[in-house]
Amino acid sequence: MEMVLPEILYLLVGAGVVCCFGLFASVSIGENKTRAAVLSGLFAVVYGVVWFGIFILRPMPEAVLYGLTGVILLGGLMFFLPLGRTSFLVVGDITEKIDERDVIFSREEYLPGSIKYDEYYGRHPELNEIDDRIRRLPGLLEPGGRFYDPVSSSYTSSIFDVIEKLGTEVDGSVNSERIEMDTAEATISTKEMTRHLGAAEVGIAALNPAFVYTHVGRGPEKWGAQIDNKHHFAIVFALEMDYDYVEQAPRAGITEESAREYLQGAMISLALARYIRRLGYPARAHISGSNYQIMLPPVAHDAGLGELGRFGYLISPRYGARVRLGAVTTDLPLLPDSPIKFGVQEFCEICKRCAVNCPSASIPDGAKTKVNGVEKWPLEIESCMMYWRAIGTDCGLCMKVCPFSHPDNFMHNLVRSGIKNSAVARWLSVRGEDIFYGRKAGI
């Protein structure tokens, strides 16, 4: 018997749903996500049996076929249609610049009896006790940490040692013979070179002076020296962290991968800054370890590389939180990019997976608050650092469990495209994460 239009639509929609969950099961197998693979495969089978079984065993009127098909199609449309608000990160007037000496990575290095220790805690006695507690714990990658391994920890430490040695190469003399370049041409060629050097993504920001540290807290420069970086632009790039290594968080693999990407980022920054100085323009590389003069996450946000999430990391549209950042500040005339939005602010409001999985309870699970002009979720950085030292790695659980950090493939990008526009997609995605991956990640 020849099928009519409602029957054809009913079968096509059912086949589409089964194929989607079958593809999701296949992708999950490749990602070693057993729970997601089993549940999505089971759903595909059960849905297929029920949907097609009803059609075969109990013929339905055209109105019913249209109704059932319409419900599924409407649900699909609501997943992708622009429903609900999508807002930018709110950045107001920033009234207070940050002193790098106050950053936790600087503070943990102030040893009792040293000049730095006496001077700093003379000005900040309220931080003395908590910082002393942190220093009494084993250092990152040192014996005593829960996940310390003499071989892998030594390997990762050696990478960080190399990065530290590169700190003296971040700046240098500028060629007195300037090569004039068209601004658009300079922007395009600089981005192309940065990608050619290995960056996954690159953007340009008009450097906001509020995101430049006031004083040196780490590095080969004199501690406490005033930072006088007045460059107009920042070339900011992101490096994708390997998904399989991030999945090892909070064990040593996550720190090993961090070190490798920071080393790659250092080499890109140094080469790019040297190239720009050869053109006759000032340029300074900002590399991990001890030679930042700028706050990378907010500058990367300004450069259009992503949004800042609940856990304080930059979230990339393609790679989620699985990125490490690098930057070069310069006076080479460039065309700045603009901040982007793709649903992160609204998604993070309802997701809270990073807060639920944070073993030190350092990530807030409540609403945003205004911190120095920026509406954000303020982190409890001291408890985070204490956990890092207790386990001997840089943890990374928040990065691992973030739904945006799934691999860059068709299935996950389909979900991301829905999250970008639709409040329905955000709600369903959060529930789907809980069902298919579990609310809590194993350690």
SVG drawing of the C-alpha trace seen along z (x, -y; Angstrom):
<svg xmlns="http://www.w3.org/2000/svg" viewBox="-8 -54 76 59">
<polyline fill="none" stroke="black" stroke-width="0.4" points="0.0,0.0 1.3,-3.4 2.3,-5.6 0.8,-9.1 2.7,-12.2 2.1,-12.0 3.3,-8.4 6.5,-9.4 7.1,-12.3 6.5,-10.1 9.0,-7.5 11.6,-10.1 11.4,-11.9 11.7,-8.6 14.7,-7.5 16.3,-10.9 16.0,-10.6 17.3,-7.0 20.3,-8.0 21.1,-11.0 21.3,-8.8 23.1,-6.1 25.7,-8.6 26.0,-9.9 26.6,-6.4 29.3,-5.9 31.0,-9.2 30.8,-8.3 32.6,-5.0 35.4,-6.9 35.6,-9.2 35.7,-6.3 32.5,-7.5 30.9,-4.1 27.8,-5.5 27.0,-7.9 27.5,-5.1 25.3,-2.6 22.5,-5.0 22.4,-6.6 22.5,-3.3 19.8,-2.0 17.7,-5.0 18.1,-4.6 16.9,-1.0 13.9,-1.7 12.8,-4.7 13.1,-2.9 11.1,0.1 8.3,-2.0 8.1,-4.6 8.2,-2.1 6.4,0.6 3.4,-1.6 3.3,-2.5 3.5,1.2 1.2,2.8 -1.4,0.0 -2.1,-2.1 -3.0,-5.7 -5.2,-8.5 -3.3,-11.1 -4.0,-13.7 -2.3,-11.6 0.7,-11.0 1.0,-14.8 0.6,-15.5 3.4,-13.1 5.7,-14.2 5.0,-17.8 5.9,-17.4 9.3,-16.0 9.9,-18.6 8.8,-21.4 11.2,-20.2 14.0,-20.1 13.2,-23.7 13.0,-25.0 16.5,-23.6 18.0,-25.8 15.6,-28.8 16.7,-32.0 14.6,-31.6 15.5,-33.5 18.3,-36.0 22.0,-35.6 24.1,-38.3 27.7,-39.5 29.8,-39.4 29.1,-42.7 32.3,-44.7 31.8,-48.1 34.2,-50.6 37.3,-48.9 38.4,-51.1 41.4,-49.1 44.3,-47.6 45.8,-44.3 49.3,-44.1 51.0,-40.9 52.5,-40.6 49.0,-39.8 48.4,-36.9 48.4,-33.6 51.3,-32.2 53.5,-35.1 52.4,-34.9 53.2,-31.2 56.8,-32.0 57.4,-34.4 59.4,-32.3 59.6,-33.0 62.7,-35.0 63.0,-36.6 62.8,-40.3 59.8,-39.6 58.0,-37.8 58.6,-40.5 57.7,-43.4 54.6,-41.8 53.0,-40.5 53.9,-43.8 51.4,-45.3 49.0,-42.4 49.0,-40.7 45.5,-39.4 47.0,-36.9 49.9,-35.7 48.2,-32.8 46.5,-31.3 49.6,-31.7 51.7,-30.0 49.3,-27.1 49.6,-26.8 53.4,-26.8 53.5,-24.0 51.9,-21.7 54.0,-20.0 54.7,-22.1 53.3,-21.4 54.9,-18.2 56.9,-17.6 57.0,-14.5 54.1,-14.3 51.4,-15.2 48.7,-12.6 49.4,-12.1 53.2,-12.6 55.1,-10.2 58.9,-10.6 59.2,-10.0 56.2,-11.9 56.5,-14.7 60.2,-15.1 59.4,-15.2 56.7,-17.9 58.9,-19.9 61.7,-19.9 59.3,-21.5 58.4,-24.3 62.1,-24.8 62.7,-25.4 59.9,-27.9 61.3,-29.8 64.7,-30.1 62.9,-31.8 61.7,-34.6 64.7,-36.8 63.9,-36.6 60.4,-38.2 61.6,-41.7 64.5,-43.2 65.8,-46.0 63.6,-47.3 64.9,-47.8 65.5,-51.5 64.4,-51.1 60.7,-50.7 58.9,-48.8 55.6,-50.5 52.6,-48.2 48.9,-48.7 46.9,-48.1 44.6,-45.6 47.5,-43.8 49.5,-43.7 46.4,-42.3 45.9,-39.5 49.5,-38.5 50.1,-38.6 47.1,-36.2 48.3,-33.9 51.8,-33.7 50.5,-33.0 48.4,-30.1 51.3,-28.9 53.4,-28.8 50.9,-26.4 48.1,-28.5 44.6,-27.0 42.9,-30.4 44.1,-34.0 42.5,-37.4 43.5,-41.0 42.5,-43.2 42.8,-46.9 44.8,-46.5 42.8,-47.8 45.2,-49.4 43.1,-48.0 44.3,-44.5 48.0,-45.4 49.5,-44.5 50.8,-47.4 54.0,-45.8 56.2,-42.8 55.4,-39.8 57.4,-37.1 60.1,-36.6 63.6,-37.8 62.6,-41.5 63.1,-43.2 60.3,-42.2 58.0,-45.1 59.2,-47.1 56.4,-49.2 55.2,-47.8 55.2,-50.4 53.6,-48.6 51.6,-51.1 51.3,-49.0 48.1,-49.7 47.3,-46.2 47.5,-42.6 47.8,-39.6 46.2,-36.8 46.1,-33.1 44.7,-29.9 46.3,-26.4 44.0,-23.4 44.8,-21.0 44.6,-17.3 41.2,-15.9 42.6,-12.5 45.1,-14.2 42.4,-16.6 40.3,-13.5 43.0,-12.3 42.3,-15.3 43.1,-15.7 46.0,-13.2 49.4,-14.1 48.5,-13.9 46.6,-17.2 49.7,-19.1 51.9,-17.4 49.6,-18.7 49.5,-22.1 53.3,-22.3 53.5,-21.2 51.0,-23.8 52.6,-26.5 56.0,-25.7 54.4,-25.8 52.8,-29.1 56.1,-30.5 57.8,-29.7 55.0,-31.2 55.0,-34.4 58.8,-34.8 59.0,-34.3 56.1,-36.6 57.4,-39.4 60.9,-39.1 59.4,-39.3 57.4,-42.5 60.5,-44.1 62.4,-43.4 59.6,-45.3 60.5,-48.3 57.7,-48.2 57.9,-47.5 56.6,-44.1 56.8,-42.0 55.9,-38.3 53.9,-37.2 54.7,-33.7 53.7,-31.2 55.8,-30.7 56.8,-34.1 56.6,-36.7 53.1,-37.9 52.5,-41.6 48.9,-41.3 45.8,-39.3 45.3,-36.9 41.7,-35.7 40.1,-39.1 42.4,-40.3 41.5,-37.1 37.8,-37.8 38.4,-41.3 40.1,-39.7 37.0,-37.6 38.5,-34.3 35.7,-33.2 33.8,-34.0 34.7,-33.8 32.8,-31.0 31.7,-30.3 35.1,-28.8 37.1,-31.8 38.7,-30.1 38.1,-31.4 35.7,-29.1 36.4,-28.8 33.5,-28.3 35.3,-25.3 37.4,-23.8 35.6,-24.9 37.9,-25.3 40.5,-23.0 42.8,-25.9 45.9,-27.6 46.6,-31.2 49.5,-33.2 50.0,-36.8 52.2,-39.5 51.6,-43.2 52.7,-45.6 52.4,-49.1 52.2,-47.6 49.0,-49.1 46.3,-46.4 42.6,-46.1 41.1,-44.8 38.4,-42.2 35.4,-42.4 34.1,-40.3 31.7,-37.5 28.8,-35.8 27.6,-32.2 25.4,-31.5 28.1,-30.9 26.8,-33.4 23.3,-31.9 24.5,-28.3 26.8,-28.7 24.0,-30.1 22.1,-26.8 24.8,-24.2 27.1,-24.4 28.9,-21.2 32.3,-22.8 31.0,-23.9 29.5,-20.5 32.7,-18.7 35.2,-21.1 36.9,-19.1 37.9,-22.2 34.5,-24.0 36.4,-26.9 33.9,-27.6 30.7,-29.3 27.4,-27.8 25.4,-30.9 24.7,-34.1 27.2,-36.5 28.5,-39.4 30.2,-42.6 33.9,-42.4 35.9,-45.5 33.4,-46.5 33.0,-43.0 29.9,-40.8 31.4,-37.4 31.6,-34.4 34.4,-35.1 36.7,-32.1 38.1,-31.1 41.6,-31.0 43.4,-30.0 41.4,-26.8 42.0,-26.0 45.7,-26.3 45.7,-24.3 44.1,-21.4 46.6,-21.7 49.4,-21.3 47.7,-18.5 47.4,-16.4 50.6,-17.7 48.9,-18.7 47.0,-21.6 43.7,-19.6 41.8,-20.6 38.5,-18.9 36.5,-22.0 38.0,-22.0 37.3,-18.3 33.6,-18.4 32.7,-21.6 30.2,-20.6 31.9,-23.0 35.1,-21.0 33.8,-18.0 35.8,-17.3 35.3,-19.5 33.1,-17.2 29.8,-17.2 27.6,-15.9 29.0,-18.2 29.1,-21.2 25.4,-20.6 24.7,-21.0 26.9,-24.1 25.0,-25.7 21.8,-25.2 23.2,-26.5 24.4,-29.7 20.8,-30.8 18.2,-28.8 17.3,-28.8 15.6,-25.5 18.8,-24.0 20.7,-25.1 18.2,-23.5 18.1,-20.3 21.9,-20.2 22.4,-20.5 19.9,-17.7 21.5,-15.6 24.9,-16.0 23.6,-14.7 21.9,-11.8 24.5,-10.6 27.7,-11.6 26.6,-11.7 26.6,-14.7 29.8,-13.8 33.1,-12.9 35.3,-10.3 38.7,-11.2"/>
</svg>
